[in-house]
Amino acid sequence: MRVLFVGDIVGEPGRTVFTKTAALVRAKGEADLIIANAENIAGGSGITEKIAREMFAAGCDVITLGDHVWDKRDVFQYLNDEARILRPANFPAAAPGHGSCVITTSGGIKVGVIALLGRTFIKYLTDCPFRALDRELQKMAADGVKVIIVDMHAEATSEKVALGLYADGRASAVVGTHTHVQTADEKILPRGTAYLTDAGMTGPYDSVIGTAKELIIERYLTGLPNKFEVAKGLGTLCGALIDIDDATGQARAITRVQRS
């Protein structure tokens, strides 16, 4: 089977290019499953129930979130109600929402998705993502799930690389998000896990990682705080296509994607 993993969707330009690309991918049969990180989709910060529903209607199967998960408080109840939208699994159990889910594709294949949040340079006091991964993998193994995709939303490259190696042979793919810059280190790890440090950003590339460039430059020149705004213009979708042997759960190939 083939999974399209889409990197951080930012604002309206990101929503537009995601919707267009998801429709084409579905029409051409390029992927059996679409997973997208959408923690910056609502004006660059957080997600709303309305936007999440629009994403599902556009063809997204699972939405993952990261450190901006709590930016829109109105979405908290929806996180409890909708199992296909994931906050990081290493938040305390009392936090709203779900950290993982298992869905079944149209071909009858069970696929597990796990969202995790790194701790290095991240503001939240979360549980250990490595131990949270162990817990979620154990639950999925008990359910007979072989195909498992992990979104590691983290600032530090070292933390992402370490978690990928820790998951090798136990997850089908570990894809990093958060830094909005696609890395060129896609690989199949020794025990069969596909890995990419960062999927990149789905949003306006004439920007500073999605924010209007003039505002960021002004902030660097003056040192004064200002209000960030999502840049306007055309969006580019970044992510990865992952080929997986559904019988074993091992990845066969991973290819970086960039589409306008």
N, C-alpha and C positions, 0 to 999 in steps of 0.2 A: 504494500500500500504506500501511498505518498501523502505526506503532510506538508501544507504550506504554513510556516510560522511567520507572522508579520510583526516587525519591530514597532516600537512605541509610536502610536498614532497621535499626532499633535493637531488639535484644532480643526477648523473647517477644511483647510487644504488637505489634511490627512484623511478626514472622513470621506471627502470627495474621491480621492484617488483610491482609497480602500474599497469603496462601494463599486467603482468602475472595474477595478482589478478582480475583485471577488466574483463579480458577474461573469467576467471573461474566463476565469479559472474554472468556474462551474460549467460554463457552456462548452469548454474545450475538454473537460474531463482531466485537467492537469493535476488535480489533487482530490483525495478522498475526504480530507478533513482540513479545515482552516481554523487556526488558532491565532489570536491577535492580542497583543498587549495594548490596552487602551486607557492607561492611567492619566494621560494628558489630553484626552480627546475633547473634553468640554472646556473650550477656551484656553487650553494649555494646562489645565489643572483639574484633575479628577474626572469623574464620569457621572452622568445622570441616568435615571431609569429610561427616559425617552430615547436617549442616544443609544443605550445598550440594546433596547428593543429594535431600533433601526439597524444596528449592526447584525443582530440575529436574522432579521428579515433580509439583509443584503447577502447572507450566506455564511456568516461567521458561525462556527460551531461552539467555540469556547473563548471567553474573554478572560485575560489575566490582568491583574493590577499590581501596583508596587507601592512605593512610599507616598504617593498622592491619593491613596485609596480613600482616605477619610476627608478629603477636601470638600466634598459635597455631602453634607449631613443628610440631606433628603433621600440619599440612595441606600442608607443603612438597612432599612426594612427589605428593600429589593434584594440586597445581598443575602439576606436570610432566606428569601422566598425562591430565588432563582439559582439553582445548583450549577448552572453553566457559566456563571461569572465568579471568578476566584480572587479573593484577597490572599496575601501570603500565608502559607500554612503555619509559619512559625510565629504569628501573632498569638497572644494568649487565647485559650479556648473560649473565654468569655466575650471576645471581640465578635462583632457581627460577621456573618457570612461563612463561607466554606473555603478551605485551603486547597482542596483537590476535588476532582470529580471523575467519574467513569461514564463515558457515553458509548453508544453502539453505532457504528457506521451503517450506511445503507447496505453494505455488503455483509453485515452481521459480525464485524470485528469489534471487540471491546478495546477501547483506548482510554488509558488513564492520563490525566493532566494534573500536574502539581505546580503550584506557584510558591516561590520562596523569596525572601528578602534578605540581602546581605546585612552584616552588622558593621563592617568597616566604613567609617565616614558617613554612616546613616544615622539620622536623628532619633529614630525610635529604639526603645529598649525591647527588643524581641528575643524570643527563644533562639537557641542554636539552630541554624538552617540545616546543618549536617544531621543532627539528631531528628529534626522534623522530617527530613528526607527519609531516614531509616523507618520512622513510624508510618509514613504514608506508603512507602514501598511495601512494607509488611502487610498493610491492609489490602493493597492491590494484589499482592501475591496470593493471599488467602481467597481472593475473589476470582483467581485464575486469569488475571490481566497480564498480558505479555508485552503489549505495545504501550510504552509510557513516555510522555514528553514532559520535561521539566523546564520551567521558565525561572532562571536565576537572575532576579532583579537586584543588581548590586553595583556599587561604585568602583570597588577595587578589582582590577584585572586578576590579581593574585587569588582573591577569594573565589572568583568565578572558575578559574583554572583548577583550583584545588577541589571545588565541589564537582566539577566535571570528572576529574580523575577518581574521586571518591565514589561517584555513581557509575563508573565504567563497568559494563557488564550487567548492571541491574536496571538501568533505564535505557530506552531506545535512543533518546536524544536529550542533551542539556544545551539550551540556547540562552545566552545572556541578553539582558535588556538594561535600560536605564541611562546609559551614557550618550545615546542618540548618534553615535558614530559607528558605522559598520566596520568590523574588523575583518582581516584577510587571513584568518587562521582556521578556517573550516577544516575538519579532519574526522576520520573514524578512529577512535581510540582503540588500544590493543584488544579490549574485550568486546568490542562491537557497539560502543555508544557513539553516536554522532555528536560533534561538539563545535560550537561557535561562540567566541567570547562575547560578541555583541551583534545582534541582528540589525542594528541601525535604526534610523528614524523613518517613519512614514508621515511626511509633512512637507512644509515649504523649505526647500534647500537654499534659497536666497535669503539666508537668515543666520543667526548664531544658534545652532541646535534647536531651531523652531521659533525662536523669539526674534522680533524685529531688530535688525542689526544696528540701527541707529541708536536704539535705547541701550543696548549692551555696550557699544563703543563709548557712548556718553558716560556710562557708569564707570568704565575703566579710566576714562580721561579725567573725570572729576572726583571719583571716589564717593559720590553721593548716591543714595538709594533712589530708585525710580520704579514706576509701575511697569512690569513686563507685559507685553502684548504679543500674541501670536502673529508672525509675519504673514503678509498677504502673498498672493501669487499661486502658481501651480505647485502641486505636491508631487513628491516621488515616493513610491512604495519601496521599502527595503525589508528584507527578511531572508528566509531560507526555505528551500524545498528539500525534504528529507525522504529518501526511499528506505522503507523498512520491510523486512521479512516478517510478515504477521504470524508466521508459525513459530518463530524463535524469539521475536522481539528485537533482534539485532538489526542495526542500521546497515544498509548496503552502500549508501552514498548521501552526501550533503552538498548542496550547491547554493551559493549566495545568489540573491535575487535583488535586482533594482529595476523598477518599472515606473514610467511616468504616465 
